[in-house]
């Protein structure tokens, strides 16, 4: 996680996070595509505001979800989302 420690993730300019009341889930709205998020993915991405680095995001989620494997799963999730081009 050392490389991630210096990364302050933020959604890419063309990506928007929205809550869909009809589906009762979070969505990522992309050009010509909608991604339905599962579980707490929306909670993770809402913390990607460009002001928190990855360790700060992990710490906040650990506080919100005690006992969850946040430290193991969140950095990997953020890397995958970044590889998709949804985070910068």
N, CA, C and O of each residue as an XYZ file, in Angstrom:
352
protein
N       0.819     -1.189      0.000
C       0.000      0.000      0.000
C       0.868      1.261      0.000
O       0.315      2.358      0.083
N       2.156      1.164     -0.086
C       3.011      2.350     -0.047
C       2.722      3.291     -1.213
O       2.583      4.497     -1.010
N       2.630      2.765     -2.408
C       2.332      3.620     -3.551
C       0.949      4.252     -3.402
O       0.738      5.401     -3.790
N       0.020      3.497     -2.842
C      -1.328      4.000     -2.649
C      -1.354      5.095     -1.588
O      -2.231      5.958     -1.620
N      -0.418      5.076     -0.659
C      -0.435      6.032      0.443
C      -0.324      7.465     -0.067
O      -0.803      8.385      0.596
N       0.286      7.674     -1.210
C       0.453      9.028     -1.756
C      -0.628      9.384     -2.765
O      -0.515     10.392     -3.463
N      -1.645      8.593     -2.848
C      -2.700      8.800     -3.838
C      -3.954      9.334     -3.147
O      -4.441      8.732     -2.190
N      -4.473     10.458     -3.628
C      -5.694     11.059     -3.119
C      -6.764     10.856     -4.197
O      -6.957     11.723     -5.050
N      -7.456      9.719     -4.161
C      -8.377      9.393     -5.251
C      -9.569     10.349     -5.343
O     -10.089     10.847     -4.344
N      -9.965     10.572     -6.577
C     -11.140     11.384     -6.885
C     -11.762     10.803     -8.158
O     -11.057     10.289     -9.026
N     -13.085     10.892     -8.254
C     -13.748     10.387     -9.456
C     -13.245     11.139    -10.684
O     -12.995     12.343    -10.632
N     -13.103     10.418    -11.771
C     -12.702     11.031    -13.038
C     -13.768     12.058    -13.446
O     -14.932     11.931    -13.066
N     -13.371     13.062    -14.213
C     -14.297     14.157    -14.550
C     -15.622     13.718    -15.178
O     -16.654     14.329    -14.901
N     -15.622     12.701    -15.995
C     -16.852     12.286    -16.682
C     -17.650     11.256    -15.889
O     -18.654     10.749    -16.389
N     -17.232     10.934    -14.667
C     -17.876      9.907    -13.846
C     -18.653     10.577    -12.717
O     -18.142     11.462    -12.031
N     -19.900     10.138    -12.539
C     -20.763     10.707    -11.498
C     -21.341      9.584    -10.649
O     -21.813      8.578    -11.179
N     -21.304      9.753     -9.347
C     -21.871      8.793     -8.406
C     -23.256      9.278     -8.016
O     -23.415     10.404     -7.544
N     -24.252      8.435     -8.211
C     -25.635      8.792     -7.886
C     -26.301      7.635     -7.154
O     -25.974      6.467     -7.366
N     -27.240      7.990     -6.293
C     -28.065      6.972     -5.633
C     -29.359      6.846     -6.415
O     -30.018      7.844     -6.706
N     -29.721      5.619     -6.753
C     -30.957      5.343     -7.494
C     -31.992      4.825     -6.509
O     -31.884      3.706     -6.008
N     -32.999      5.651     -6.236
C     -34.042      5.257     -5.273
C     -34.864      4.083     -5.775
O     -35.314      3.261     -4.976
N     -35.067      3.989     -7.068
C     -35.871      2.898     -7.626
C     -35.175      1.555     -7.386
O     -35.808      0.594     -6.949
N     -33.882      1.494     -7.671
C     -33.114      0.253     -7.481
C     -32.597      0.114     -6.053
O     -32.138     -0.959     -5.662
N     -32.668      1.191     -5.272
C     -32.145      1.227     -3.901
C     -30.670      0.842     -3.872
O     -30.236      0.019     -3.066
N     -29.907      1.466     -4.781
C     -28.472      1.190     -4.864
C     -27.747      2.387     -5.463
O     -28.367      3.285     -6.033
N     -26.442      2.385     -5.326
C     -25.616      3.436     -5.924
C     -25.250      3.062     -7.351
O     -25.108      1.887     -7.688
N     -25.100      4.089     -8.180
C     -24.732      3.915     -9.579
C     -23.554      4.818     -9.912
O     -23.410      5.906     -9.356
N     -22.724      4.354    -10.818
C     -21.727      5.215    -11.437
C     -22.247      5.530    -12.832
O     -22.489      4.630    -13.635
N     -22.414      6.800    -13.106
C     -22.869      7.224    -14.427
C     -21.648      7.632    -15.233
O     -20.920      8.555    -14.866
N     -21.440      6.935    -16.328
C     -20.302      7.164    -17.209
C     -20.838      7.526    -18.588
O     -22.007      7.274    -18.882
N     -20.014      8.104    -19.422
C     -20.486      8.350    -20.788
C     -20.926      7.030    -21.442
O     -20.143      6.089    -21.570
N     -22.170      6.993    -21.840
C     -22.743      5.844    -22.545
C     -22.747      4.552    -21.733
O     -22.807      3.464    -22.306
N     -22.684      4.659    -20.391
C     -22.659      3.443    -19.570
C     -23.111      3.765    -18.148
O     -22.851      4.853    -17.633
N     -23.793      2.800    -17.520
C     -24.166      2.903    -16.113
C     -23.647      1.660    -15.416
O     -23.861      0.544    -15.890
N     -22.965      1.845    -14.292
C     -22.450      0.725    -13.507
C     -23.237      0.680    -12.206
O     -23.256      1.650    -11.449
N     -23.888     -0.453    -11.951
C     -24.625     -0.654    -10.713
C     -23.631     -1.149     -9.670
O     -23.001     -2.191     -9.848
N     -23.494     -0.395     -8.579
C     -22.546     -0.748     -7.530
C     -23.207     -1.676     -6.513
O     -24.400     -1.561     -6.234
N     -22.427     -2.581     -5.975
C     -22.937     -3.540     -4.992
C     -22.338     -3.266     -3.621
O     -21.270     -2.664     -3.505
N     -23.030     -3.708     -2.597
C     -22.515     -3.605     -1.240
C     -22.226     -2.173     -0.845
O     -23.037     -1.275     -1.073
N     -21.063     -1.971     -0.252
C     -20.665     -0.648      0.234
C     -19.746      0.097     -0.729
O     -19.040      1.020     -0.324
N     -19.753     -0.294     -1.992
C     -18.886      0.372     -2.974
C     -19.176      1.861     -3.055
O     -18.249      2.661     -3.186
N     -20.436      2.247     -2.979
C     -20.794      3.656     -3.021
C     -20.241      4.412     -1.826
O     -19.786      5.548     -1.964
N     -20.276      3.786     -0.649
C     -19.730      4.424      0.563
C     -18.233      4.662      0.406
O     -17.713      5.687      0.847
N     -17.545      3.721     -0.219
C     -16.110      3.870     -0.452
C     -15.865      5.015     -1.432
O     -15.031      5.885     -1.178
N     -16.580      5.015     -2.535
C     -16.346      6.021     -3.569
C     -16.751      7.428     -3.131
O     -16.187      8.409     -3.616
N     -17.715      7.539     -2.227
C     -18.093      8.865     -1.718
C     -16.948      9.507     -0.943
O     -16.874     10.731     -0.845
N     -16.066      8.697     -0.397
C     -14.914      9.225      0.338
C     -13.769      9.631     -0.593
O     -12.794     10.237     -0.149
N     -13.882      9.307     -1.852
C     -12.843      9.653     -2.831
C     -13.102     11.066     -3.328
O     -13.641     11.278     -4.415
N     -12.705     12.019     -2.507
C     -12.981     13.425     -2.786
C     -11.738     14.213     -3.178
O     -11.806     15.428     -3.368
N     -10.593     13.524     -3.300
C      -9.355     14.197     -3.650
C      -8.686     14.868     -2.463
O      -7.597     15.426     -2.596
N      -9.328     14.820     -1.306
C      -8.758     15.428     -0.102
C      -8.273     14.388      0.895
O      -7.465     14.694      1.771
N      -8.766     13.155      0.765
C      -8.332     12.065      1.636
C      -7.432     11.135      0.833
O      -7.720     10.829     -0.324
N      -6.348     10.688      1.448
C      -5.546      9.676      0.780
C      -6.111      8.301      1.152
O      -7.023      8.195      1.971
N      -5.564      7.269      0.547
C      -6.106      5.924      0.747
C      -6.088      5.509      2.219
O      -7.095      4.990      2.699
N      -4.981      5.714      2.966
C      -5.022      5.342      4.386
C      -6.119      6.070      5.175
O      -6.711      5.493      6.087
N      -6.387      7.320      4.832
C      -7.462      8.049      5.517
C      -8.833      7.463      5.169
O      -9.712      7.388      6.028
N      -9.012      7.054      3.931
C     -10.268      6.417      3.520
C     -10.442      5.102      4.268
O     -11.523      4.810      4.778
N      -9.373      4.309      4.331
C      -9.424      3.029      5.054
C      -9.745      3.273      6.528
O     -10.559      2.552      7.104
N      -9.124      4.268      7.142
C      -9.374      4.560      8.560
C     -10.831      4.950      8.796
O     -11.448      4.501      9.762
N     -11.375      5.778      7.920
C     -12.771      6.189      8.073
C     -13.714      5.001      7.921
O     -14.663      4.862      8.694
N     -13.466      4.148      6.939
C     -14.328      2.984      6.734
C     -14.173      1.967      7.862
O     -15.140      1.294      8.216
N     -12.984      1.845      8.426
C     -12.774      0.960      9.572
C     -13.597      1.448     10.759
O     -14.157      0.649     11.509
N     -13.666      2.765     10.919
C     -14.479      3.346     11.989
C     -15.972      3.084     11.747
O     -16.709      2.767     12.680
N     -16.407      3.216     10.499
C     -17.825      3.024     10.164
C     -18.248      1.556     10.193
O     -19.374      1.233     10.573
N     -17.342      0.679      9.789
C     -17.678     -0.743      9.668
C     -16.708     -1.589     10.491
O     -15.884     -2.307      9.924
N     -16.797     -1.514     11.824
C     -15.854     -2.271     12.659
C     -15.927     -3.767     12.362
O     -17.008     -4.332     12.199
N     -14.772     -4.385     12.297
C     -14.707     -5.822     12.062
C     -14.698     -6.217     10.596
O     -14.413     -7.370     10.273
N     -15.005     -5.286      9.701
C     -14.989     -5.593      8.266
C     -13.537     -5.589      7.773
O     -12.703     -4.864      8.315
N     -13.236     -6.389      6.756
C     -11.856     -6.468      6.240
C     -11.490     -5.283      5.348
O     -11.000     -5.462      4.233
N     -11.727     -4.102      5.837
C     -11.538     -2.863      5.071
C     -10.101     -2.706      4.587
O      -9.870     -2.419      3.413
N      -9.133     -2.893      5.485
C      -7.722     -2.669      5.134
C      -7.254     -3.592      4.024
O      -6.354     -3.236      3.264
N      -7.850     -4.773      3.918
C      -7.468     -5.719      2.873
C      -8.190     -5.444      1.558
O      -7.593     -5.545      0.486
N      -9.464     -5.099      1.638
C     -10.297     -5.025      0.437
C     -10.351     -3.653     -0.229
O     -10.388     -3.572     -1.456
N     -10.355     -2.587      0.542
C     -10.559     -1.255     -0.033
C      -9.424     -0.836     -0.965
O      -9.707     -0.377     -2.072
N      -8.144     -0.970     -0.575
C      -7.086     -0.580     -1.530
C      -7.158     -1.358     -2.845
O      -6.930     -0.790     -3.914
N      -7.474     -2.660     -2.772
C      -7.609     -3.450     -4.002
C      -8.778     -2.953     -4.845
O      -8.664     -2.833     -6.065
N      -9.901     -2.664     -4.193
C     -11.070     -2.141     -4.898
C     -10.731     -0.821     -5.595
O     -11.065     -0.623     -6.764
N     -10.065      0.078     -4.866
C      -9.716      1.370     -5.455
C      -8.762      1.211     -6.640
O      -8.872      1.935     -7.630
N      -7.836      0.275     -6.539
C      -6.932      0.013     -7.671
C      -7.707     -0.479     -8.893
O      -7.445     -0.043    -10.014
N      -8.667     -1.391     -8.676
C      -9.461     -1.908     -9.797
C     -10.283     -0.793    -10.436
O     -10.365     -0.700    -11.661
N     -10.889      0.048     -9.610
C     -11.700      1.147    -10.130
C     -10.817      2.147    -10.883
O     -11.226      2.704    -11.902
N      -9.618      2.366    -10.377
C      -8.672      3.259    -11.064
C      -8.258      2.685    -12.410
O      -8.168      3.416    -13.396
N      -8.004      1.379    -12.458
C      -7.636      0.727    -13.721
C      -8.759      0.841    -14.756
O      -8.492      0.902    -15.956
N     -10.006      0.870    -14.297
C     -11.154      1.051    -15.206
C     -11.216      2.479    -15.750
O     -11.911      2.751    -16.729
N     -10.483      3.382    -15.104
C     -10.490      4.765    -15.529
C     -11.548      5.608    -14.846
O     -11.799      6.742    -15.253
N     -12.178      5.058    -13.798
C     -13.246      5.771    -13.110
C     -12.722      6.664    -11.999
O     -13.434      7.553    -11.533
N     -11.496      6.440    -11.572
C     -10.838      7.281    -10.565
C      -9.571      7.837    -11.154
O      -8.992      7.246    -12.065
N      -9.139      8.953    -10.651
C      -7.841      9.485    -11.036
C      -7.094      9.884     -9.791
O      -5.963     10.363     -9.876
